[in-house]
Amino acid sequence: MRNVMKSGPRAQAGGTSVAVIAVSLLTLAGCGAVHPVEPVGTVPVVVDPLEWNGYWATPDNLAACGQWAGAEQTGCLVVTVIDAAQGVLAIVPEGKDVEPARAYLRVADKPNAVFLTFEDWNSDAPERPLLLMRGVLQQMDPSGGCVVLWRPVAERFGALVKTGFLPPGAGPTAGPNDDQTLGLLGPPELDLIARTMKWELFDWEDPIIYVRVVPSAQSTPPKR
């Protein structure tokens, strides 16, 4: 995929590809998830709807996208850009009758590395909590890109909260139940997550890969 991350006043981007979240990631709530109170990162990834809108799936499930016939979900996602300049996506599992969730893309410590902060479909809270992931954008071919995603290690984030290195969050926007929550992150805290302790704070041995398949028929953003 060409020029998916556009260079500009917001984000310098050396990588060229697309990022999106996986349906399986949405089950993290209540199972060691990390919930920030706002999208993590300060520099939005500028996105091109022509290269982001469409189906997304894991590499072993690409053929299922667009084949939903009303019987069951395909395991694919339908993604639509709703704010290109701010890197905001609307995401709906194909065949699932739910309100679209939002995902926010922000640059991390490298031009092609991003934080992905997205809403949790599975939450019963009045305001869905955000979930934190870290990803790297990769080029595949002119018709599609992929993203490699790593889950946060919740207990290590929790240790930094207890010792005062990261601020605690509170309330439904920060996460339900006993999930780890984060308050507002300033430059020192973002540097800690993105650079100083990034190798300790994310599960680098168990990545998840999602690939863009084909453009969907959806041409307008899902309404919230």
C-alpha positions in Angstrom: 0.0 0.0 0.0 1.4 3.4 -1.0 1.4 6.6 1.1 -1.0 5.3 3.7 0.8 7.4 6.3 1.1 10.8 4.8 4.0 13.1 5.8 2.8 16.4 7.0 2.7 18.7 10.0 1.3 15.9 12.2 3.2 12.8 11.4 6.4 12.0 9.6 6.0 8.5 8.2 8.6 6.3 6.7 6.5 3.1 6.7 3.6 2.7 4.2 0.7 0.5 5.2 -2.5 0.3 7.1 -3.4 -0.4 10.7 -6.5 -1.8 12.3 -7.5 -3.8 15.4 -8.5 -7.4 15.6 -11.8 -8.8 16.8 -10.0 -11.0 19.2 -8.4 -8.0 20.9 -11.8 -6.8 22.0 -12.0 -9.7 24.5 -9.2 -8.2 26.5 -11.5 -6.2 28.7 -11.5 -7.9 32.1 -8.6 -10.1 31.2 -5.5 -8.0 31.9 -6.4 -5.1 29.6 -4.9 -1.6 30.0 -7.4 1.2 29.7 -6.2 4.8 29.2 -8.6 7.7 29.7 -7.7 9.2 26.3 -6.0 8.1 23.1 -2.3 7.5 23.8 0.2 9.5 21.9 0.4 13.1 20.8 0.9 13.0 17.0 -2.0 11.6 14.9 -1.4 9.4 11.9 -2.8 11.1 8.8 -4.7 8.5 6.8 -6.2 8.2 3.3 -9.7 6.7 3.2 -9.1 5.3 -0.2 -6.4 3.1 1.2 -7.9 2.4 4.7 -11.6 1.7 4.0 -12.3 -2.0 3.5 -12.1 -5.5 4.9 -9.4 -6.6 7.3 -8.6 -10.1 8.5 -5.9 -12.3 10.0 -3.8 -14.0 7.3 -5.6 -17.3 7.7 -9.0 -15.8 7.3 -8.7 -13.6 4.2 -11.0 -15.6 2.0 -13.9 -15.2 4.4 -14.2 -11.4 4.0 -17.2 -10.2 2.1 -18.9 -13.7 2.2 -21.3 -13.0 5.0 -24.7 -14.3 4.2 -26.5 -13.6 7.4 -25.8 -16.9 9.1 -22.8 -16.1 11.3 -19.9 -13.7 11.5 -17.0 -14.1 9.2 -14.2 -13.0 11.6 -13.4 -10.0 9.3 -13.7 -6.3 10.1 -15.1 -3.5 8.0 -13.1 -0.3 8.5 -14.0 3.2 7.6 -12.0 6.4 8.1 -14.1 9.0 10.0 -11.4 11.6 10.6 -8.4 11.4 8.1 -6.4 14.2 9.7 -6.7 12.8 13.2 -6.3 9.2 12.3 -9.7 8.0 13.6 -11.3 4.9 12.3 -14.8 3.3 12.7 -14.7 -0.5 12.9 -17.5 -3.0 12.7 -17.1 -6.8 12.7 -18.7 -8.1 9.5 -22.0 -9.7 10.3 -22.2 -8.3 13.9 -25.1 -6.0 14.7 -23.3 -3.5 16.9 -22.6 0.2 17.0 -19.2 0.9 15.3 -16.3 1.3 17.7 -13.6 3.9 17.2 -9.9 3.4 16.9 -7.3 6.2 17.2 -3.8 6.0 15.6 -1.0 8.0 17.2 2.8 7.8 16.4 4.9 6.1 19.0 8.8 6.2 19.1 9.4 5.5 15.4 7.7 6.8 12.2 6.0 3.5 11.4 5.3 2.5 15.1 2.0 3.5 16.5 -0.2 3.3 19.6 -3.7 2.0 18.8 -6.3 3.1 21.3 -9.7 1.7 20.6 -13.1 1.2 22.2 -14.2 -2.1 23.8 -17.3 -3.5 22.2 -17.7 -6.0 25.0 -18.0 -3.5 27.8 -21.4 -2.9 29.6 -20.3 0.5 30.8 -22.4 3.5 29.6 -19.3 4.9 28.0 -17.1 2.2 26.4 -13.6 2.1 27.9 -10.6 2.5 25.7 -8.1 -0.3 25.2 -4.4 0.2 24.5 -2.3 -1.7 22.0 1.1 -1.0 20.3 1.6 -1.7 16.6 4.0 -1.4 13.7 2.9 -0.6 10.2 4.3 -2.7 7.4 4.2 -2.5 3.6 2.9 -5.6 1.7 1.9 -4.8 -1.8 0.2 -2.0 -3.7 -3.3 -3.2 -2.9 -3.0 -3.7 0.8 -0.9 -3.4 4.0 -0.8 -5.0 7.4 -0.2 -4.2 11.0 1.6 -6.2 13.6 0.0 -5.7 17.1 1.3 -6.4 20.6 -0.8 -6.6 23.7 0.3 -4.6 26.8 1.5 -6.5 29.9 -1.1 -5.3 32.4 0.7 -6.2 35.6 3.8 -4.3 34.5 1.7 -1.2 33.8 0.1 -1.8 37.2 3.4 -1.9 38.9 4.4 1.5 37.4 1.0 2.9 38.6 1.6 1.7 42.1 5.1 3.2 42.3 3.9 6.5 40.9 5.6 6.4 37.5 2.2 6.3 35.7 -1.0 8.1 36.8 -4.0 5.9 37.8 -7.3 6.3 36.0 -10.7 6.3 37.5 -14.3 6.0 36.3 -16.0 4.3 33.4 -13.8 5.9 30.7 -10.8 4.3 32.3 -12.1 0.7 32.3 -14.5 -1.6 34.1 -14.0 -4.1 36.8 -10.4 -4.6 38.0 -8.7 -3.9 34.7 -5.6 -1.7 34.8 -6.4 2.0 34.2 -4.2 4.9 33.3 -4.8 8.6 33.8 -3.7 11.5 31.6 -0.2 10.8 30.2 2.2 13.7 29.9 5.5 13.8 28.0 7.5 11.9 30.7 4.9 9.1 30.9 4.7 8.8 27.2 8.4 8.6 26.9 8.4 5.8 29.5 5.9 3.8 27.6 7.2 4.4 24.1 10.9 4.3 24.7 12.4 3.6 28.1 10.4 0.6 29.1 8.7 -0.5 25.9 10.4 -3.9 25.9 9.1 -4.7 29.3 5.5 -3.3 28.9 4.4 -5.2 25.8 4.2 -8.9 25.0 6.6 -8.9 22.1 6.6 -12.7 21.8 2.9 -13.0 20.8 2.0 -10.6 18.0 -1.3 -10.4 16.1 -1.2 -9.7 12.4 -4.1 -8.1 10.4 -4.1 -7.6 6.7 -6.3 -5.4 4.4 -8.2 -7.6 1.9 -10.3 -5.7 -0.5 -12.3 -2.4 -0.4 -15.7 -2.8 1.0 -18.9 -1.5 -0.5 -19.2 0.9 2.4 -18.4 4.4 1.2 -19.6 6.5 4.1 -18.6 6.3 7.7 -20.9 4.3 10.0 -23.0 6.5 12.1 -22.7 6.5 15.9 
